[in-house]
């Protein structure tokens, strides 16, 4: 009901979330009445949203936040509420704009591949035509298997701001791993598609719920950050635990996630010991490294060097551990180092060069990881 969203908006504004960049509060499926009105417009459920979506948007905007809403390109939404058929695209875009909506997630239940190929670009045009800036999240590729030739990521990047490539996340570690596996297996296709204004979306952060342990929660946050994923939380901010809140409000993590270059990271190492290393290139020749353990037995001592991870020769780095804040100064590319990674946990590093090899800067940049 609207009460949930009013209360969640208060939490975002008052508990430090907004100031860290968590600005969107998004309504999911099932918000509307079961029928359109006599003019064919979508209307919010009168019992659960008695003041309407516009009043909710005004409340959210007054707190320096933005409101997102859900639609579905089809006869019905996934939950069985009125969908947006092709003849309703412009009308619904206009309704969302008039209500003051700032983001639209457009799902794809109950529509054909042909309807999606027409409807998703059509909604982009309709949203732009309203004159209101509305972030556009598409489920299009998820319904087409997420991969070429069925999915054309060049076209997608021109149409949508972010898109769901794969299955819905569930509140479980198995679900997190299945998404990570799919993204890693297909990174050669997916990684180049992401960038400022057009992002792969591996689905929401489930930190703060029931399915993940403390270590697994830290892992999802780090892995989603290195994948340049939109950070959309799905949890109750009224009852969230201090430890979950601390993970989600890690300033350095959010800074890395929001890096202006917007390059998606990649898995660069997969060891027989079930340790994996992910790398994301950042602006100002910095990098983020995530050492991830799939082990379930005990903490693992993993030894490597930046040279083995293809960092430029003769460079020297300052390293900050993203979770502990600990700093290592003067780490040379050739130096061997070790990290202790807990089962299903991560160690995440933020590295920035203090000395670079004696060669032209542009050459160094081209040789930098990734």
C-alpha positions as CSV (number, residue, x, y, z in Angstrom):
1,X,0.0,0.0,0.0
2,X,1.0,3.7,-0.2
3,X,1.8,3.6,3.5
4,X,4.7,1.2,2.8
5,X,6.2,3.6,0.2
6,X,5.7,6.7,2.4
7,X,7.5,5.0,5.2
8,X,10.2,3.7,3.0
9,X,10.8,7.2,1.5
10,X,11.2,8.5,5.1
11,X,13.8,5.8,5.8
12,X,15.7,6.6,2.6
13,X,15.7,10.3,3.4
14,X,16.5,10.1,7.1
15,X,18.8,7.1,7.5
16,X,21.6,8.2,5.3
17,X,20.6,6.3,2.1
18,X,19.7,9.2,0.0
19,X,22.9,11.0,0.7
20,X,24.9,8.0,-0.5
21,X,22.9,7.9,-3.8
22,X,20.0,5.6,-3.1
23,X,17.5,7.9,-4.6
24,X,14.9,5.8,-6.4
25,X,12.0,4.2,-4.6
26,X,10.4,1.7,-7.0
27,X,6.9,0.3,-7.0
28,X,6.7,-3.3,-8.4
29,X,3.8,-5.2,-9.9
30,X,0.2,-5.3,-8.6
31,X,-0.1,-1.5,-7.8
32,X,-3.0,-0.9,-10.2
33,X,-6.7,-1.6,-10.2
34,X,-7.8,-4.7,-12.0
35,X,-9.4,-2.7,-14.7
36,X,-8.6,0.5,-16.7
37,X,-10.9,3.5,-16.3
38,X,-13.6,4.4,-18.8
39,X,-11.1,6.4,-20.8
40,X,-8.8,3.4,-21.0
41,X,-6.2,4.8,-18.5
42,X,-4.3,2.8,-15.9
43,X,-5.5,3.7,-12.4
44,X,-3.9,2.8,-9.0
45,X,-5.8,0.4,-6.7
46,X,-8.2,2.8,-4.9
47,X,-8.0,1.0,-1.6
48,X,-4.2,0.6,-1.4
49,X,-3.3,3.9,-3.1
50,X,-6.2,6.1,-2.1
51,X,-4.3,9.3,-2.7
52,X,-3.1,8.2,-6.1
53,X,0.4,7.9,-7.6
54,X,0.8,11.7,-8.1
55,X,0.5,12.3,-4.4
56,X,3.0,9.6,-3.7
57,X,5.4,11.1,-6.3
58,X,5.0,14.5,-4.7
59,X,5.8,13.1,-1.2
60,X,8.9,11.3,-2.6
61,X,10.1,14.4,-4.5
62,X,9.7,16.6,-1.4
63,X,12.3,14.3,0.3
64,X,14.8,14.7,-2.5
65,X,14.0,11.2,-3.9
66,X,12.6,9.8,-7.2
67,X,9.7,7.5,-7.8
68,X,9.8,4.4,-10.1
69,X,6.8,2.4,-11.3
70,X,6.2,-1.0,-13.0
71,X,4.5,-1.8,-16.3
72,X,4.3,-4.8,-18.5
73,X,4.4,-4.9,-22.3
74,X,1.6,-7.4,-22.8
75,X,-2.1,-8.2,-22.2
76,X,-1.5,-8.6,-18.5
77,X,1.3,-7.9,-16.0
78,X,3.1,-11.0,-14.6
79,X,0.8,-10.6,-11.5
80,X,-2.4,-10.5,-13.7
81,X,-3.0,-6.7,-13.7
82,X,-3.7,-4.7,-16.8
83,X,-0.7,-4.7,-19.2
84,X,0.4,-2.2,-21.8
85,X,-0.6,-3.5,-25.2
86,X,0.9,-1.8,-28.2
87,X,-2.1,0.5,-28.7
88,X,-1.7,1.8,-25.1
89,X,2.0,2.6,-25.1
90,X,1.7,6.3,-25.6
91,X,-1.3,6.7,-23.3
92,X,0.5,4.9,-20.4
93,X,3.8,6.8,-21.0
94,X,1.7,10.0,-20.7
95,X,0.0,8.8,-17.5
96,X,3.4,8.0,-15.9
97,X,4.8,11.4,-16.9
98,X,1.7,13.3,-15.6
99,X,2.0,11.4,-12.2
100,X,5.6,12.6,-11.9
101,X,7.2,9.1,-12.3
102,X,11.0,9.2,-12.7
103,X,11.7,5.5,-13.7
104,X,9.8,2.8,-15.5
105,X,10.5,-0.9,-15.3
106,X,8.7,-2.5,-18.3
107,X,8.3,-6.3,-17.9
108,X,7.5,-8.7,-20.7
109,X,4.9,-11.2,-19.5
110,X,2.0,-12.2,-21.9
111,X,3.7,-10.7,-25.1
112,X,5.3,-12.3,-28.1
113,X,8.8,-11.7,-29.4
114,X,7.4,-9.6,-32.3
115,X,5.4,-7.5,-29.9
116,X,8.5,-6.9,-27.7
117,X,10.6,-6.0,-30.7
118,X,8.0,-3.3,-31.6
119,X,6.9,-2.3,-28.1
120,X,10.2,-1.7,-26.2
121,X,11.5,0.8,-28.7
122,X,8.0,2.4,-29.0
123,X,7.9,2.9,-25.2
124,X,11.3,4.6,-25.4
125,X,10.0,7.0,-28.0
126,X,6.8,7.6,-26.0
127,X,8.7,8.3,-22.8
128,X,11.0,10.8,-24.5
129,X,8.0,12.5,-26.2
130,X,6.5,13.3,-22.8
131,X,9.4,15.7,-22.1
132,X,9.9,14.2,-18.6
133,X,13.2,12.5,-17.9
134,X,12.3,8.9,-17.1
135,X,14.9,6.2,-16.6
136,X,13.8,3.2,-18.7
137,X,14.5,-0.3,-17.4
138,X,13.6,-3.1,-19.9
139,X,13.1,-6.8,-19.4
140,X,13.3,-7.4,-23.1
141,X,16.6,-9.4,-23.3
142,X,15.5,-11.7,-20.4
143,X,12.6,-12.9,-22.4
144,X,14.8,-13.6,-25.5
145,X,17.4,-15.7,-23.6
146,X,19.8,-12.8,-23.0
147,X,22.2,-13.6,-25.8
148,X,22.9,-12.9,-29.5
149,X,21.7,-13.5,-32.1
150,X,18.2,-13.1,-30.5
151,X,19.4,-10.1,-28.5
152,X,21.1,-7.2,-30.2
153,X,23.0,-5.3,-27.5
154,X,23.8,-2.4,-29.8
155,X,20.1,-1.8,-30.4
156,X,19.3,-2.4,-26.7
157,X,21.8,0.3,-25.6
158,X,20.1,2.8,-27.9
159,X,16.6,2.0,-26.6
160,X,17.0,1.3,-22.8
161,X,18.9,2.7,-19.9
162,X,19.2,-0.7,-18.1
163,X,17.9,-4.1,-18.8
164,X,17.3,-7.4,-17.2
165,X,19.4,-10.1,-19.0
166,X,18.6,-13.1,-17.0
167,X,16.3,-14.8,-14.4
168,X,14.7,-13.1,-11.4
169,X,16.8,-13.2,-8.3
170,X,15.5,-15.2,-5.4
171,X,16.4,-14.8,-1.7
172,X,19.0,-17.5,-1.8
173,X,22.8,-17.9,-2.3
174,X,22.1,-20.5,-5.0
175,X,20.3,-17.8,-7.0
176,X,23.1,-15.3,-6.5
177,X,25.6,-17.9,-7.8
178,X,23.5,-18.9,-10.8
179,X,23.3,-15.2,-11.9
180,X,27.0,-14.7,-11.3
181,X,27.8,-17.9,-13.3
182,X,25.7,-16.8,-16.2
183,X,27.2,-13.3,-16.3
184,X,30.7,-14.7,-16.1
185,X,30.2,-17.4,-18.7
186,X,28.8,-14.8,-21.1
187,X,31.0,-11.8,-20.1
188,X,32.6,-11.5,-23.6
189,X,29.1,-10.6,-24.9
190,X,27.7,-8.7,-21.9
191,X,30.7,-6.7,-20.7
192,X,31.1,-4.4,-23.8
193,X,27.4,-3.7,-23.8
194,X,27.5,-1.8,-20.5
195,X,28.4,1.9,-20.1
196,X,27.1,5.2,-18.9
197,X,23.4,5.4,-19.7
198,X,23.0,1.7,-20.6
199,X,23.6,-1.0,-18.1
200,X,23.3,-4.8,-17.7
201,X,21.1,-5.5,-14.6
202,X,21.7,-8.8,-12.8
203,X,18.7,-7.9,-10.6
204,X,18.3,-6.7,-7.1
205,X,20.5,-6.8,-4.0
206,X,18.9,-9.2,-1.5
207,X,21.1,-8.2,1.4
208,X,19.1,-7.7,4.6
209,X,16.6,-10.5,4.0
210,X,16.8,-14.1,5.0
211,X,18.7,-16.1,2.3
212,X,22.3,-14.8,2.6
213,X,24.8,-15.2,5.4
214,X,27.0,-12.2,6.5
215,X,29.8,-13.3,4.2
216,X,27.5,-14.0,1.3
217,X,25.9,-10.5,1.7
218,X,29.4,-8.9,1.5
219,X,30.0,-11.1,-1.6
220,X,26.9,-10.0,-3.4
221,X,27.6,-6.3,-2.8
222,X,31.2,-6.6,-4.0
223,X,30.4,-8.7,-7.1
224,X,27.5,-6.5,-8.1
225,X,29.7,-3.5,-7.7
226,X,32.5,-5.0,-9.8
227,X,29.9,-5.9,-12.5
228,X,28.8,-2.2,-12.6
229,X,25.3,-3.3,-11.7
230,X,22.6,-0.8,-10.7
231,X,22.3,-1.1,-6.9
232,X,18.6,-1.6,-6.3
233,X,17.9,-2.9,-2.8
234,X,15.0,-5.3,-2.1
235,X,14.6,-5.3,1.7
236,X,12.7,-3.6,4.5
237,X,14.6,-0.5,5.6
238,X,12.4,-0.1,8.7
239,X,13.8,-3.3,10.2
240,X,17.2,-3.8,8.5
241,X,20.0,-5.1,10.7
242,X,23.0,-2.9,11.4
243,X,25.4,-5.3,9.7
244,X,23.3,-5.4,6.5
245,X,23.0,-1.6,6.6
246,X,26.8,-1.3,7.0
247,X,27.4,-3.4,3.9
248,X,24.9,-1.4,1.7
249,X,26.2,1.9,3.0
250,X,29.9,1.3,2.4
251,X,31.0,4.6,0.8
252,X,34.0,3.4,-1.0
253,X,32.0,0.5,-2.5
254,X,29.3,2.9,-3.8
255,X,32.1,5.2,-5.2
256,X,33.5,2.2,-7.1
257,X,30.1,1.1,-8.3
258,X,29.3,4.6,-9.6
259,X,32.7,5.2,-11.3
260,X,32.2,7.7,-14.1
261,X,33.9,5.5,-16.7
262,X,31.2,2.9,-16.3
263,X,33.2,0.0,-17.4
264,X,31.8,-3.4,-16.3
265,X,34.3,-5.7,-14.6
266,X,35.2,-9.2,-15.7
267,X,36.2,-12.5,-14.1
268,X,39.9,-12.8,-14.9
269,X,41.0,-15.9,-12.9
270,X,39.2,-19.1,-12.0
271,X,41.4,-21.4,-9.9
272,X,41.1,-25.1,-9.2
273,X,41.1,-24.1,-5.5
274,X,37.6,-22.5,-6.1
275,X,39.0,-19.0,-5.8
276,X,38.0,-16.5,-8.5
277,X,39.3,-13.1,-9.2
278,X,37.3,-10.2,-10.7
279,X,38.7,-7.0,-12.0
280,X,37.1,-3.7,-12.9
281,X,39.0,-0.8,-14.5
282,X,38.2,2.6,-12.9
283,X,38.9,6.2,-13.8
284,X,42.2,7.8,-13.0
285,X,44.0,4.5,-13.8
286,X,42.5,2.9,-10.6
287,X,41.1,-0.6,-10.4
288,X,38.9,-2.7,-8.2
289,X,39.8,-6.3,-7.5
290,X,37.5,-8.9,-5.9
291,X,39.0,-12.1,-4.6
292,X,36.0,-14.5,-4.2
293,X,35.9,-17.9,-2.6
294,X,33.4,-20.5,-3.6
295,X,34.7,-22.8,-0.9
296,X,32.4,-23.9,1.9
297,X,35.0,-25.5,4.2
298,X,37.3,-22.9,5.8
299,X,39.1,-19.6,5.2
300,X,41.6,-19.9,2.3
301,X,45.0,-18.2,2.0
302,X,45.3,-17.1,-1.6
303,X,48.7,-16.0,-2.9
304,X,49.3,-14.1,-6.2
305,X,50.8,-10.9,-7.6
306,X,49.6,-8.0,-9.7
307,X,51.9,-9.2,-12.4
308,X,50.0,-12.5,-12.6
309,X,46.8,-10.4,-12.9
310,X,48.2,-8.5,-15.9
311,X,48.8,-5.2,-14.3
312,X,51.4,-3.0,-16.0
313,X,55.0,-3.8,-15.2
314,X,57.0,-1.5,-12.9
315,X,53.9,0.2,-11.5
316,X,53.5,0.9,-7.7
317,X,50.1,1.0,-6.1
318,X,48.4,2.1,-2.9
319,X,45.7,-0.5,-2.0
320,X,42.7,0.0,0.2
321,X,40.7,-2.9,1.5
322,X,37.1,-1.8,0.7
323,X,35.5,-3.6,3.8
324,X,38.2,-3.2,6.4
325,X,39.6,0.2,5.3
326,X,43.2,-1.2,5.8
327,X,45.8,0.4,3.5
328,X,48.8,-1.2,1.9
329,X,51.3,1.3,0.6
330,X,53.9,0.7,-2.1
331,X,52.7,-2.5,-3.6
332,X,54.7,-3.2,-6.7
333,X,53.4,-5.1,-9.7
334,X,56.0,-7.9,-9.1
335,X,55.4,-8.2,-5.4
336,X,53.8,-11.5,-4.2
337,X,50.9,-11.0,-1.7
338,X,48.4,-13.1,0.2
339,X,44.7,-12.6,1.1
340,X,42.6,-14.7,3.5
341,X,39.2,-15.2,2.0
342,X,36.3,-16.7,4.1
343,X,34.1,-19.4,2.7
344,X,31.6,-17.9,0.2
345,X,33.2,-14.6,1.1
346,X,35.3,-11.9,-0.6
347,X,38.3,-9.7,-0.1
348,X,37.8,-6.5,-2.2
349,X,40.6,-4.1,-3.0
350,X,40.6,-0.6,-4.4
351,X,44.0,0.1,-6.1
352,X,45.4,3.4,-7.4
353,X,48.8,4.0,-8.9
354,X,51.3,6.1,-7.0
355,X,54.0,5.5,-9.6
356,X,53.5,4.4,-13.2
357,X,56.0,2.9,-15.6
358,X,58.3,5.4,-17.5
359,X,56.4,5.4,-20.7
360,X,53.7,7.7,-22.3
361,X,50.6,7.9,-20.2
362,X,48.2,6.9,-23.1
363,X,50.2,3.7,-23.6
364,X,49.9,2.8,-19.9
365,X,46.2,3.3,-20.1
366,X,45.8,1.0,-23.1
367,X,47.9,-1.6,-21.3
368,X,45.9,-1.3,-18.1
369,X,43.9,-4.3,-17.1
370,X,40.7,-5.0,-19.0
